[in-house]
Amino acid sequence: MPFDAQFSAGASANASLGTGVGVGASASASASLGLGARGSHTTGGQAQGRDVAENLLPPLIPFRFHVRFRQASDGAQQGNEVDICSGAFAECTGLEATMEPKQIRAGGMNYGSAQRVGPVSFATVILKRGMTSTRHLWKWFQMVSADGAYATRMNVEIDVQNAAGETVLTWALSQCLPVKFKAADLNAKGTEVAVEELQLVHEGLSLIAPGS
């Protein structure tokens, strides 16, 4: 998008939020994060900072979610995708992203250092569920290990739901590859439910609002 169009869009967003017309990308980013524009008035000789909007929404429940595995088809550019499998998992961990900042020490700077944006890495996502006769996940792991560089990749979507079963947000993992499949341990004296585990690596993590 051209800079002029971005500036106009940012100004319109600020005006609709009642925060005033900002200047440049900083004002647009502040509006999208729920931050008011930096005030020009001063108190005690110091400029007022941005006001962070208070979050009054109830917290989400972590025990109700649904997982979908989708392979992009030839028409993926138009948003056409094919569901490979889906299901209810008992546990999902590893939805995290970490940025390694670059530290720069200027000459004569002995107290602290300048921080710059660095590369972002994603944690391995671990999915666990009760083991059944369904073999979709195992077949995918076999396909990946056999095809090598031409392995079939999946886009994984994790819908977080409220108590009524409505999706309130979705975590999207792009270009996923299974790196470990663990079947349930077998024990003649055991009474636990058989649980299988799938570990995924991916190339992108995004948070999607319903209807977007």
N, C-alpha and C positions, 0 to 999 in steps of 0.2 A: 504494500500500500504506500503511495507517495506520502512524503512528510506532511504536505499541506492537508491531505485527507486525514492523516492521523491526528494532526493538531485540531482540526475541526471536530473530529469524533470525540477527542478528549474534552474539548471545551463543551460540547453538547452534553456529555455525560456529567460533567461537573455542574453545569447549569441545572440539569434535571434533578440532581441530588441536593441542590441548594448550597453547594460549597463554593460557588463563585467560579469564574473562569480562571483556570490555572495556566501556567506557562510551560510549554514543551511536554516531553514524555513524563516528567516527574509528576505533574498534576494529574495526568491521565492514570498513571500507576497508582497514585494515592487514592483516587476515586474508586478504582477497581478493588483496592484493598480495604475500603471503608474508612479511609483516613481523610480528615478534613484538610483543606488547604492551609499552608503555613500562614499564620496571621501577620499582618504588617504592623499591628499595634505592639507596644512594648510595655512590660510591667517591671518597674525597678531597673530600667535600662537594659532588660534582656528580652529578646523576641519570644513570643509564645510559640510552643511546639504544636505538633499535630495532635488532634484528639482521636484516640482509638475508639471505634464504636464498640459498645458493650454487647457481649454475646449473651442474649437472654433465652436462647433456644435450649430445650431439654437435651441432655446427652443421649447419644445413641446406645442401643443395646448391642453387645458384641456377639451374642449367641445366635442371631438370626441372619443368615446370609446364604446366597446362592451363587454357584460358580458355573460359568459357561466357557466352553472351548470352541473357538471359531477359526476356521481356516479361510483366508482370503481367497475368493474365486477370481476368475478372469475379469469380472466386472467390479472388483473391489474399489476401483477409483470412483465408481458411482455409488458406493456405499452398499453394494450387494455382497453379502457374506453368507456362508453356509455353516449352520451349527453342526459340529461334529458330535459332541456329547455335552451333557450338563448333569448336574446333580447336587445334592446336599452333602457337604463335607462337615466333619465333626470339628475340624480345626484348620485354621489358616494363619500362618505366621510369616514374617519377612517382608511386610509391606513397608519398606523404608528406603530412603535415598540419602546418601551422604556425600557432601561436597568437601574435597580436600583443598582448603585455602592455600594460596601461595603467600608466604611471608617474605616481605622485602624490608631489609634493614638499610636505612639511609645513613650516609656518613654522619657521624656525630650523634646519631639517635640511639641513646643508651637506655631509654625508658620505653619498652614495648617496641613494636614493629608494625609496619603498614600491612594490611591484609588485602589480598586481591582474590578475585573469583578464580577457582580452580576446577578441575574435572569432577564430574559427578559419577558415583558408582551406586549400583543397586544391590541389595541383599538377595540371597537365594530365598525364593518363596517355597514354603513347605506346606503341602496339603495332605490332610489325613482324613480317612473315612472308613466306615465299616466295609470289610472285604466281602464281595459277592461273586457270583459267577460271571458278571460283566467284565469284559476284557478290553474295553476301549483304551484305557490308559496304558496298559501293558503293550498293546498293539502299536500305539504311538511311539513308545520307547523303543520297540523293536525296529520300527521304520526309521527312526532317527539314527540308531546305531548301525543300521545296514546301509543307509543312503549316504552317510558321511556329509560332504560339503553340500549335497543336494537334499538335505534332510527337510522333512515337512515341518514347517513352523506353524505355531498357533498364536492367535490373539486371545488372551484370557480376560474375561470380565467377571468381576466379583461384585455382586449386588448386595449392599447392606440394607436391610429392611427394618421397619419399625414393628411394633407389637401387632399391628393390623396386617402385616405381610406386604406393605407397600414399600417399594424401593425409594430410599431417600438419597442415596448417592451410590456411585459405581466406581470402583477402582479398575483401571484398564492397564493390562500388561501387554506390551507389543513384542512381536518376534520372539516368542517363548520357545525354549528348548528344554526337554526333560534331561536332567543330568543324573538322576538316581531314582530307581523304583525299588521299594522295599515291601515285600510281602509280609503277612502276619507270621509271627513265630508259632510253630505247632508244638503243642504240649498235651499229652494224653491226660494229664492231671489238671489242666487249666480250665477255668470257668469264664474267662474274659471273652469279650467280643473280639473277633479277628479284625485287625485294623491294618490297612495298607497305606503306604506313604509314597508321595510323589514330590520330588524336588525339581524346581524350575529355575532357570536363569532367563533373563529377558533383557531387552535393549531400551525399554522406556516405561515409565510409570506416570500415569495421569489420573486425575480425579474429575469425574464427570457428574454434573448435576442432572436430575431427571428431566427428560424432555429436550435436552440439548443435543 
